[in-house]
Amino acid sequence: MKDYHNLIGPFQKSKNKTSTMMKHVLIALIPIIIFSFYKNGIVPYQHHLVDIWGLWYPIIFIAIGPIVTCLVELIAARFFLHKKNNDLKDYMQHSYAILPGLFLSLILPIHTPISVLIFGVCMATIIGKLVYGGFGNNIFNPALIGRLFVITTYATVIASKGGYLNSYELDTISKATPLSNVSTIEGIGSYETLVSPYGNLWNFFTGMIPGAVGETSALLCLVAFFYLTFQKVIKWRIPVFYIGTVWILTMLIGWLNGLGIWYPTFQILSGGLFFGAIFMATDPVTSPVSKNAQILDGIFLGILTVVFRYFTSYPEGVLTSILTMNMLVFVVEKIGLQCKQKDKRLVIIAVILVIMGFVAYQAGRLYQNHGESKDSNFEVINVKKVENQVIYTVSQKGNGGPITCEVTIQNDKIIKIEVIDHNETPNYYGLVENQHYIEQLIKEQDNLSELDTVSGATISSTALKKLAINTLQEYEESYEK
């Protein structure tokens, strides 16, 4: 009598070799790299804002990432794994070292110093990949690990150089990225405040908006999506359900606040959602295998992204969402297995709908009835009169909590703003101080609504601007001329 054994799948054999799949990924990235060269190099050069070095800098920047990752893995293989000759060659051929560095170059701001890029590439390769045993064993997406290290460690350095805005955008827009700009708007915003500063939604779709080096063009990301899906390289369910979930939730949020279909469209076209959903979330090593788990992964990614965008001080949400789901892949796979049973599938669907409804309702409520009362993030702590001066102690919500200031008004004008307490990060608040933003507030107090915020410190500088506006309003209501 024969023995029968239970074997673990999957059993369907794919004709796609890993090397072939990686080749298709590189092909899909070529139009994005060319567009980045055009947007960040050619356009500024045409407007005489950069020299020949500035023209070719985007290509050099993008190339440095994969070159350094290959060098780091070569050194690790030779001196730590003791690979030699054919073994070393075989290791390098199957480590696909080029991809983490290439992806990291594409998802960083154009003004990231080369030294910081190299640091991020080393962290992506060592912490995100090699410590887990190399390709195929990593838990997290290496490129996102590298970006996390760069942004959390060198945010001020990058912002002081120009941040996400290339030379042309700094000259013509001089604002934050679209999602960072959201935090500077009173209430949920409008088409005029969210979209118009950057042109129209077509600019968002094509990618002619501020953002990371290679992640702004939704159009080219869609081209890559169709190509990679046709070549059976990526799991199409993840990006479709990811982007779809964000669109549905933000549509509900916009509907609760009387906004049109442009609002969810703005949300999905802003930031790196398309690039992250198509290239990062579908990483074959760190994403689910089963079909049901892929659908669930996409839905949970969408929910997390909306939660991070609306309930935290992180305007993007894509990086943190993908890294969070990287940790929970095994949980999603188990839940996906439960979906095969009809009764459990209905329960899971019901729970997801409840979560989505709750998130949309709570996020929508944040902005309902906004404007019918005074700014809820502003507080007058104390007021005192000293001769011909009125001295206010006030606070305004910033990036890390309330920013408390002492504002002195004399002859109906602010003559002094002194920050006496704040919880902002040293990096961001230091940037505001270095650019003498408080002095600008006092100088431009008659036209504060037109005063630009500080690129790279938009939330902190916006809080100070709102604080000045609200204090002047409070003064006018209490001490009429």
PyMOL commands that set and color helices and strands:
alter all, ss='L'
color gray80, all
select helices_A, chain A and resi 18-46+52-79+85-93+98-106+114-126+130-132+142-161+167-172+178-182+191-194+196-198+201-206+218-230+237-256+262-269+273-280+291-311+318-327+329-338+342-365+426-434+437-443+445-450+458-478
alter helices_A, ss='H'
color red, helices_A
select strands_A, chain A and resi 378-386+389-397+402-410+413-421
alter strands_A, ss='S'
color yellow, strands_A
deselect
rebuild
show_as cartoon
